[in-house]
Amino acid sequence: MALKLPRHILPFAALAALGGAVFVVATTQPDRTGTVPAKAPPAAPAAQRAGTVSGAGVIEPSSELIEIGVQRPGVVTQVAVQVGDRVSKGQLLFAIDAREAERSVGEARTSVQLARERVEAARVELASAQRLLDLVTSVDDPRAVARQEIIDRRAQRDAARARLEVARAEVAQGQAQLASAQTGAGLLAVRAPRSATVLQVNTREGQYATAGPGPGNQDPLMVLGETVPLHVRVDIDESEIGRARIGAPAVVSPRGQATRRVQARYVRTEPLVVPKRSLTNSGNERVDVRVLQLVFALPDEARGFFVGQQVDAFIPAEQPQQRAAQAAARPKQ
């Protein structure tokens, strides 16, 4: 049975509910008062930002990344290096199962040996045919030897000479096949193309390595790079290219460590302006900007920088008076 309230009590109940709602709203609001952080976030000094052009950079090897793959697919049987190892040019990195390639090399070597034996047999046969021909042609009395005999002996000598040439050609063909088999077997032992440091190993013994890009092989099997010195590839927005003093050293700071600054030596300017790929996640950053890439070298004594690490770079800006002087120094057309 529904509870019925007198009509003169309903307004007071509504007022009480409204008051309760106001109280709940007033007591559950978050604290919006501003507070001063105990420590200011890292930022570049104002004096440094004033006369510089800033850019985002990425640490890379001075040789750039050397991605190692295989030319012949197969199962990895040996991984000879680890991450961080220093390798020299020609040093073994890893090996692919070479049993089938070694069998091909053995067969090709046997074919060459058989061809050489056929050459020796053909040479003996040619020498014998030549002696017989010399014997019948050395008779002074033409009636002693039939003309047909001389013709047959000469034909036998010519046939033996032809067989010798064929045998020699078979030797050359077998040697070519042997060289091809040896080259194929050599490709299964992957070696360092230059002196470098092993930065990444993406294969293990027993894994199947595919040749070239394909499903399951998006990453290189190994990544090498020359880390002495390290380079910094800095992106300068196209709108700031005219302000940057190309050729001047840059001040580099690891991302989030603005108080740590290292001076990097200018190396080169990439001649191609490319789409921006290194993003800083800034709210006002545009992703459709194209950038000019400048490459700088970190000093050898710099520590705590790693390949792939993001950094902030500050390049000296051209001052207005410098630009005016340069414009005045240009020859007039």
C-alpha positions in Angstrom: 0.0 0.0 0.0 1.5 3.4 -1.1 2.4 5.9 1.6 0.3 9.1 1.2 1.6 12.4 2.7 -0.6 15.3 3.4 -0.4 18.0 0.8 0.8 20.7 3.1 4.0 18.6 3.9 5.1 18.2 0.2 6.6 21.7 -0.2 8.7 21.3 2.9 10.0 17.8 1.7 11.0 19.3 -1.7 12.9 22.2 0.1 14.7 19.7 2.3 15.7 17.6 -0.8 17.0 20.7 -2.6 19.0 21.8 0.4 20.6 18.3 0.6 21.5 18.4 -3.1 23.1 21.9 -2.6 25.1 20.6 0.4 26.4 17.6 -1.5 27.5 19.6 -4.5 29.2 22.2 -2.3 31.1 19.6 -0.3 32.3 17.4 -3.2 33.8 20.0 -5.5 37.6 19.4 -6.2 40.2 21.8 -4.9 40.9 24.2 -7.8 43.3 26.5 -6.0 46.7 27.0 -7.8 49.9 25.7 -6.2 53.5 26.5 -7.0 55.5 23.4 -7.9 58.3 22.6 -5.5 60.8 22.3 -8.4 60.5 24.0 -11.8 60.5 21.6 -14.8 63.7 21.4 -16.9 64.0 24.0 -19.5 66.7 25.6 -21.6 68.1 28.8 -20.1 66.4 32.0 -21.5 69.8 33.3 -22.7 70.3 30.1 -24.7 66.9 30.2 -26.3 67.1 33.8 -27.3 69.8 33.6 -29.9 69.4 30.1 -31.1 67.3 27.9 -33.4 66.0 24.8 -31.6 65.4 21.4 -33.1 64.6 17.9 -32.1 67.4 15.4 -32.7 68.1 11.7 -32.5 71.4 10.0 -31.6 72.7 7.7 -34.4 76.0 6.0 -35.2 78.5 8.0 -37.3 78.2 5.2 -39.9 74.4 5.4 -39.6 72.6 2.1 -38.9 73.9 -0.9 -40.7 71.1 -3.5 -41.0 72.3 -7.0 -41.6 70.2 -9.6 -43.4 70.8 -12.8 -45.4 70.9 -13.5 -49.1 70.1 -17.2 -48.8 67.4 -18.3 -46.4 67.9 -21.0 -43.9 68.1 -22.1 -40.2 70.6 -20.2 -38.1 73.1 -22.6 -36.7 75.5 -20.2 -35.0 75.4 -16.7 -33.6 79.0 -15.6 -33.0 78.5 -12.1 -31.4 76.5 -10.4 -28.7 75.1 -7.0 -28.3 77.8 -4.5 -27.4 80.6 -6.5 -29.1 83.2 -4.7 -31.2 83.6 -6.5 -34.5 86.2 -6.0 -37.3 85.6 -6.1 -41.0 85.1 -9.7 -42.2 84.4 -11.1 -38.7 81.8 -13.8 -38.5 78.4 -12.6 -37.2 76.2 -15.6 -37.6 75.9 -18.7 -39.9 73.1 -20.4 -41.8 72.8 -24.2 -42.1 75.3 -25.0 -44.9 75.0 -28.7 -45.3 73.2 -28.6 -48.6 75.6 -26.0 -49.9 78.6 -28.1 -48.8 77.2 -31.1 -50.6 76.9 -28.9 -53.8 80.5 -27.9 -53.4 81.6 -31.5 -53.0 79.7 -32.5 -56.1 81.2 -29.7 -58.2 84.7 -30.5 -57.0 84.2 -34.1 -58.0 83.0 -33.0 -61.5 86.1 -30.9 -61.9 88.3 -33.8 -61.0 86.5 -36.1 -63.5 86.8 -33.5 -66.2 90.5 -33.2 -65.6 91.0 -36.9 -65.9 89.1 -36.8 -69.2 91.5 -34.1 -70.4 94.5 -36.4 -69.6 92.9 -39.3 -71.4 92.1 -37.1 -74.4 95.7 -35.8 -74.4 97.1 -39.4 -74.4 94.7 -40.3 -77.2 95.7 -37.3 -79.3 99.4 -38.1 -78.8 98.9 -41.7 -79.9 96.9 -40.6 -83.0 99.5 -38.1 -83.9 102.3 -40.7 -83.8 100.4 -43.1 -86.0 99.8 -40.3 -88.5 103.4 -39.4 -88.5 104.3 -43.1 -89.0 102.2 -43.5 -92.1 103.2 -40.2 -93.6 106.9 -40.8 -93.1 107.0 -43.7 -95.5 108.9 -42.7 -98.6 107.3 -45.1 -101.0 103.7 -44.0 -101.6 102.8 -47.5 -102.8 103.6 -48.9 -99.3 100.7 -47.1 -97.6 97.3 -46.7 -99.0 95.9 -43.2 -99.4 92.8 -44.2 -97.4 95.0 -45.2 -94.5 96.5 -41.7 -94.3 93.1 -40.1 -94.5 91.8 -42.3 -91.7 94.8 -41.6 -89.5 94.4 -37.9 -90.0 90.7 -38.1 -89.1 91.5 -40.0 -86.0 94.1 -37.3 -85.0 91.5 -34.5 -85.6 88.8 -36.3 -83.6 91.2 -36.9 -80.7 92.1 -33.2 -80.8 88.4 -32.2 -80.7 87.8 -34.5 -77.7 90.7 -32.8 -75.9 89.1 -29.4 -76.5 85.7 -30.7 -75.3 87.3 -32.1 -72.1 89.1 -28.8 -71.5 85.8 -27.0 -71.9 84.2 -29.4 -69.4 87.0 -28.5 -66.9 86.3 -24.8 -67.3 82.5 -25.4 -66.9 83.1 -27.5 -63.8 85.4 -24.9 -62.3 82.7 -22.3 -62.9 80.1 -24.5 -61.2 82.5 -25.1 -58.3 83.1 -21.3 -57.9 79.4 -20.7 -57.9 78.8 -23.4 -55.3 81.6 -22.0 -53.1 80.1 -18.5 -53.4 76.7 -19.8 -52.3 78.2 -21.6 -49.4 80.1 -18.5 -48.4 76.9 -16.4 -48.4 75.7 -18.6 -45.6 78.4 -17.3 -43.3 77.4 -13.6 -42.7 80.3 -11.4 -41.9 80.7 -7.8 -40.8 80.9 -5.4 -43.7 83.1 -3.0 -41.7 84.4 -2.4 -38.2 81.5 -1.5 -35.9 79.7 -2.2 -32.7 76.8 -4.7 -32.5 73.8 -2.7 -31.5 71.0 -5.2 -31.8 70.7 -9.0 -32.3 67.3 -10.2 -33.5 68.1 -13.8 -34.3 68.8 -16.9 -32.3 70.2 -20.4 -33.1 67.5 -22.6 -34.5 65.4 -19.7 -35.9 64.6 -19.6 -39.6 66.0 -16.6 -41.4 64.3 -15.4 -44.5 66.0 -13.4 -47.3 64.8 -9.9 -47.9 61.6 -8.3 -46.6 58.6 -10.5 -45.9 56.2 -11.8 -43.2 58.1 -12.3 -40.0 61.2 -10.6 -41.2 60.4 -6.9 -40.8 63.3 -6.4 -38.5 66.9 -6.9 -39.6 68.6 -9.9 -38.1 71.4 -7.7 -36.7 72.1 -4.0 -36.5 75.7 -2.6 -36.5 77.0 0.9 -36.2 80.1 2.9 -35.5 79.6 4.5 -32.1 82.9 6.4 -31.9 82.0 9.2 -32.4 78.2 9.3 -32.0 76.3 11.6 -34.4 73.2 13.7 -33.7 70.7 14.2 -36.6 68.8 17.4 -35.9 65.6 18.4 -37.6 65.2 22.2 -38.3 61.7 23.3 -39.4 61.7 24.7 -42.9 60.4 28.0 -41.5 63.6 28.3 -39.4 66.1 27.3 -42.0 67.0 30.9 -42.9 67.7 31.8 -39.3 70.1 28.8 -38.5 73.8 29.5 -38.7 74.8 26.5 -40.8 78.2 25.2 -39.9 78.3 26.5 -36.3 78.5 24.0 -33.4 75.3 23.1 -31.6 74.5 22.7 -27.9 72.8 19.3 -27.3 70.9 18.2 -24.2 69.3 14.8 -23.5 65.5 15.0 -23.5 64.4 15.9 -20.0 67.9 16.9 -18.9 68.1 20.6 -19.9 70.8 21.4 -17.4 73.2 18.9 -19.0 74.6 20.5 -22.2 77.2 19.2 -24.6 78.7 21.1 -27.5 78.5 19.1 -30.7 80.7 19.7 -33.8 79.0 20.4 -37.1 79.5 17.6 -39.7 77.3 18.1 -42.7 73.9 19.2 -43.9 71.7 16.7 -45.7 70.8 18.4 -49.0 67.3 17.0 -49.1 64.4 18.6 -47.1 62.2 15.7 -45.9 58.9 15.3 -44.0 59.2 15.6 -40.3 59.3 12.2 -38.6 60.8 13.0 -35.1 57.9 14.4 -33.1 58.1 16.1 -29.7 54.4 15.6 -28.8 54.1 19.4 -28.3 50.5 20.7 -28.5 51.3 23.3 -31.2 53.5 21.0 -33.3 52.5 20.5 -36.9 53.1 17.1 -38.5 53.0 18.4 -42.1 56.2 20.5 -41.7 59.2 19.6 -43.7 62.6 19.7 -42.1 66.3 20.3 -43.0 68.5 17.7 -41.3 71.8 18.8 -39.8 74.3 16.2 -38.6 76.6 17.0 -35.6 79.3 14.9 -33.9 79.3 14.5 -30.1 82.7 14.7 -28.4 84.4 11.4 -27.7 84.4 12.1 -23.9 80.6 12.6 -23.9 78.9 9.9 -21.8 75.3 8.9 -21.2 74.2 9.2 -24.8 72.8 6.1 -26.6 71.8 5.3 -30.2 68.2 6.1 -30.8 67.9 8.6 -27.8 66.0 11.8 -28.4 67.8 15.1 -27.6 67.1 18.8 -27.8 69.6 20.8 -29.9 70.2 24.5 -30.0 72.0 26.0 -33.1 73.2 29.6 -33.1 70.9 31.9 -35.0 72.0 34.4 -37.6 71.7 38.0 -36.1 70.0 40.7 -38.2 73.2 42.7 -38.6 75.0 39.5 -39.8 72.4 38.9 -42.4 72.5 42.5 -43.5 76.3 42.4 -43.8 76.1 39.1 -45.8 73.5 40.6 -48.1 75.6 43.7 -48.7 78.7 41.6 -49.4 76.9 39.7 -52.2 77.8 41.0 -55.7 75.0 42.8 -57.4 73.6 41.4 -60.5 
